[in-house]
Each structure stands twice: as structure tokens, then as C-alpha cells.
Amino acid sequence: MGSYNKGILGPFRGKVGPVIGYSWRGKDLMRGLPKESTTAATQAQLEQRAKFGTVIKFLTPIKGILSAYFGKEQKTKSPFNLATGYHLREALLPGPNDTWLIDYPKVLISRGDLRGLDNVAVTASAAGQLELTWTDNSGQGSASATDVLIAVVYCTEMDEFVQFNPAATRADAAATLNIPNYLVGSLAEVWATFATEEGNIAAVSSYVGSVTVI
């Protein structure tokens, strides 16, 4: 059921006859109902749907980080839209039986003009802990000692993300990432990036590598 105010020329929400009213980024919009297609999807359409589904499934759990740090809004494209487009173009590999796989080294969790990480590495140390290290490059270009480190760990077998925001500062040159006990033994893919204290500028993130959580 749809509702509307001030007559049909006013804003409304929901379905009214053949149209749907909705709000998007503060704007009141209206669109027609989609028509059901009687034409079978082409192979190219099926492939694009499979790619899109793979990317959205992977990115949705980290949507908060992508929305905050994946560049700036471009007209009607949000940072999450931009992240989706990038991964569709650059971060997919063909899998078995017409499926698609995420190319982990190509994944980005942020994009921007801030100076990124130098000499970043990850190792498994104590039980359930990953040690992230990097070179403090504060003062080089736009890098500041107070820039915050953001890290994302993806445990592939469990299909689960662990997010650290913030994990440390640039000047710390190291951070301990505590992984939940039930993920011990999992193979983890790790990414990291920096953002300013205010969170308005981020770096292009780094793929740190794969490590087994001990």
C-alpha cells in the first residue's frame, strides 16, 4: 500500500497504481513498476549476474568500511557503488561451472590520496593473534603519525570477516589483531590501509597476504 501527501504532486512512499514512490539521498523520487521479461537471459547476462552476485556477497559484510573510505561520492555513485564497480572489473577470477572467484590480491578496502603502508607484513604469533608490521613513514608526503590503521581479515573457509577500525596509528609501526577462537586454524586473507584522524581521506589499501591463524 502506498501513501502520499499534498496530492499526487507531493512526495509519497510505496506502490500507488503503476508507480512506486521512494526517497533516495534526501530526494523524493518516483518510478514505474518493472515489467516482467518473457525473454530468456543471454549467456552474457547470466555471466554478469553471477559476477555481480559474487562481488556483492563478498563486499556487503565490509560495506561500512568501503562506504567510509572508498573514495568520494561521484554524482549518483556512492563509495560502495564505486567499490562494487572496481571489484567487478578488476578482482574476479573464473571458477568452475560458470562461477566466479574473488582475486584476493586485487581486493581494495579503500582508495584515496593519503600515503599508504610501506613494508607491511603479517605473521601468526600467539594463539588467535596476527601481528601486523610496517615502516613508520610519517612526514613523507601526506603521511601523519596520527593517521589510523584499518585492517580487514577474511577467514576463507568460514566465509567470515574480522574488522579492526582503528587498529593502531601510523607511528605505532605494529598492531596485534585478535582473532576469535572459533576461527583459529583458518586461512586468513589480510588487507590494511591508513585514514586521517578525521576519516575524510584514506590511502589505497594494501593486500598484506595470506596467513593461517594458529
CORWOLIN-V254925 format. One line per field, one symbol per residue. ss: DSSP state (H for helix, E for strand, - for the rest). phi: phi as a letter, one per 40 degrees, with the letter a starting at -180 (. if undefined). A space follows every 10 residues. Layout:
ss=???
phi=???
//
This chain:
ss=--EE------ -EEEEE--EE EEEE--EEEE EE-------- --HHHHHHHH HHHHHHHHHH --HHHHHHHE ---E--E-HH HHHHHHHHHH -EEE-HHH-E EE-HHH---- E--E---EEE EEEE----EE EEEEE----- -------EEE EEEEE----E EEEEEEEEEH HH-EEEEE-- HHH---EEEE EEEEE----- -EE--EEEEE EE--
phi=.bbabfgccc cabgcbgcbb babafgbcba accccccbcc cccccccccc cccccccccd cbdcccccbc gbdbfcbcdc cccccccccb bbbcbcfgbb bccdcccbba aicccccbfc abbcbcdgbb bbbaccbdgc gccbccdccb bbbbccccfb cbbbacbabd ccgaabbcbd dcccgccbbb baabbcdcgc bbcccbcchb accc
//
